[in-house]
Amino acid sequence: MPPRSRLEALILTFIAERPRKLTAADLARELAVDVELVVRLCHDLETAGLISQR
């Protein structure tokens, strides 16, 4: 069954690249770090005037 979204495809790729099976808690921890990085990056880009929240 193909992924339903780009996000699902990214998550499935992320899981497939790990040497061991991930638990739901492992995945949540990894994704929380990624979300935090994206939020910081977006804030920096907005501050630099490169993107807008609107």
N, C-alpha and C positions, 0 to 999 in steps of 0.2 A: 504494500500500500504506500503510495507516494506521500511525502509530507504535505500537510494542508497549508502551510505558510512558510515564509522564509525563516521566521523565528524557530519554528519546529525543525526545519532542515538544519539550522545552525546547532540546535541542541542535540539532535541526533548525531551530527558530525562530531560534536564535542565529546559525546559519550563514546562513540566508536573509536576515537583516538586515544582513549585512556587504556593503560595496560591492565587494569583490573576493573571489575564490575563496580559501578558507582551505586551507592544507596541514594534514596531520595534526599537524605540530609546532606550527603556529599554534594549532590547537584545543586541544592539550594545554597549551600555555602559558596560554591564556585560562581553561580549566577549572581549572587548578591555582590560579590567582588566586581564582576563585570558591570553590573548595573551602576555601582558606585563610580567606576571609572568613566562610564558613558556620561553620567550626570556631571562629573567634574569637567570632562572634555567639553560638553555642551556649554557649561557655564563659562569656561575659558574662551570658547569661540564666540559666544555672545558678547562677552566683555570686550573682545577684540573687534567687535562689529562685523564679524564674518557670517553670523547667522542671527535670526530673529525668532523669538518665541511666538510671534504672531503669524 
